[in-house]
Amino acid sequence: LAKTTQPISMDSYEGQEVNITCSHNNIATNDYITWYQQFPSQGPRFIIQGYKTKVTNEVASLFIPADRKSSTLSLPRVSLSDTAVYYCLVGVRAAGNKLTFGGGTRVLVKP
Amino acid sequence: DAGVIQSPRHEVTEMGQEVTLRCKPISGHDYLFWYRQTMMRGLELLIYFNNNVPIDDSGMPEDRFSAKMPNASFSTLKIQPSEPRDSAVYFCASSTAAGASTDTQYFGPGTRLTVL
């Protein structure tokens, strides 16, 4: 899987928008970009996946520029419960895909 | 669905003892993954199965670790003998080849293992 680089940590306040950028300079044509969220004492949870442009679901938005060398996860109006580690993963969307988790970004939402 | 079920949730044992971790994947999922998470090494894939058959065990640290999947609804990860450096949270995850996002894995709550 292509290597990803993301900030180690970010602080925010309730109600703010949090944007986490992930760099993936060596992304391949068939690679998708996937984000997982991990709360303390829980397993990671899939939150969003995209290939290009913009993807939005009930939890987050994912922005992917045309060159696909980076992507930005956007969490609108965060609450204290959004405090978690967010992982950016890049790889082929295939059955049995081996997920390689990097260090993730630790997001702390303050009151 | 109850999601991925793991047991026990916590395990404390002494060095040299055998440890068995258990996992029940989501019904209908044909892929099962075992991960280990530590502060130092993060989240690492140990082994994964497809239709009960081990596909890739390159992440298994050494011969002390073994994993089995006797049927579609049950898997075990065994450590024998256990060592203090095996202390970690062990996650089981499952996924399905059907659907659009085949690499969406559903993780269990994990088993926190402490080897004294």
Interface residues (C-beta under 8 A of the other chain):
Chain A: Y32 T34 S41 Q42 G43 P44 R45 F46 Q49 Y87 G91 V92 R93 A94 A95 G96 N97 K98 L99 T100 F101 G102 G103 G104
Chain B: V4 Y31 F33 G42 L43 E44 L45 Y48 N50 I55 D56 F91 A93 S95 A97 S101 T102 D103 T104 Q105 Y106 F107 G108 P109 G110
